[in-house]
Amino acid sequence: MKKVIFVMGCLALFAMASCVSPPPVNYFEPFGVTNNPVGSKVGQALDSDGGILQAAQNGGITRIATVDIRHRLENGVYTRTFIVSGE
């Protein structure tokens, strides 16, 4: 009988623990660096919008200096944003 109560208690704890959602994931990843000078222009674009080239176009950048990637997971939705800087 004690084993049955113990197993039922463990199952109840696992069931309650599964309802807890993890905190949102938000981190940056340096992706690339070139020898081009870092200018004052910055452009951003989602991965689904075209990625690095679209981010450069959005910022009016013709010579890319750095590329960073922002990963975000919130409410089960994952997005990846490219952040480009340069001249």
C-alpha positions, 0 to 999 in steps of 0.5 A: 500500500505504501508503494502505491501511495508513493508511486501516485505521489510521484506521478502527481509531482511529475504531472504538476511539473509538466505544467510549468513552462520554461523561461523565454530563451533570448541570446545573441550569437556572434556569427561573422566578422570581416576586415571592413570597418564597423560603420554607424549603419545597422540593419535587422531582418528575420530569418524568414524575411531573407536573412543576412542580405535582407538585413544589410538592405534594410540598413542600407549597408553595402560593406558588411562588418559584423553579423550577429544572430538573436535567437528567441523562443517565447510561448513555443515560437522560435524566431531568429533575427540577423543583425548586420552592421557596416558601411 
